[in-house]
Amino acid sequence: MIASPQALLNQTAPDFTLNAVQPGGLWQPVTLSSYAAAGRWAVLVFYPLDFSPGCTAQVPDYSRHAADFDAAGADVLCISRDSVYTHRAWSRELGLQVPLLADMNLAVAAQYGVALPDQGCARRAIFVVGPDGRVRWLHLEEDPTEVTLSAREVLAQLP
């Protein structure tokens, strides 16, 4: 675990592979470095839990703007500690158009300095990873129950 997520700014993003539920409910492994290899930006959206009030507002906001992110050369990857089974149920219920990645042991959240093991979830945070594989921008929520940044505001951080 890193001391501070800010230490990752302009550094190579920690690579990972996680199982992800894709729009439509199928799941497959997703590897962060594959986005840089394809010349794409990756927007990592860490959120505490599926079916919680703040997350039920935040993740659908990214889903509604999935086509805008794609047009900007970026892919949104939403990450929480929920299982692929929970992700699939939540994705179907909300009709989500972004992949949901299962970080069940919070290992990836720890790599990014946003794991909250005492609370059993990740801190709400956004990391924008450039096509060069480096963290180019980040935002951390102080209060995990609040969502103070919209998908459009994150989209504005892309070139």
Stockholm file with secondary structure:
# STOCKHOLM 1.0

chainA/1-159         MIASPQALLNQTAPDFTLNAVQPGGLWQPVTLSSYAAAGRWAVLVFYPLDFSPGCTAQVPDYSRHAADFDAAGADVLCISRDSVYTHRAWSRELGLQVPLLADMNLAVAAQYGVALPDQGCARRAIFVVGPDGRVRWLHLEEDPTEVTLSAREVLAQLP
#=GR chainA/1-159 SS CCSCGGGGBTSBCCCCEEEEECTTSCEEEEETHHHHHTTCEEEEEECSCTTSHHHHHHHHHHHHTHHHHHHTTEEEEEEESCCHHHHHHHHHHHTCCSCEEECTTCHHHHHTTCEETTTTEECCEEEEECTTSBEEEEEECSSTTCCCCCHHHHHTTCC
#=GC SS_cons         CCSCGGGGBTSBCCCCEEEEECTTSCEEEEETHHHHHTTCEEEEEECSCTTSHHHHHHHHHHHHTHHHHHHTTEEEEEEESCCHHHHHHHHHHHTCCSCEEECTTCHHHHHTTCEETTTTEECCEEEEECTTSBEEEEEECSSTTCCCCCHHHHHTTCC
//
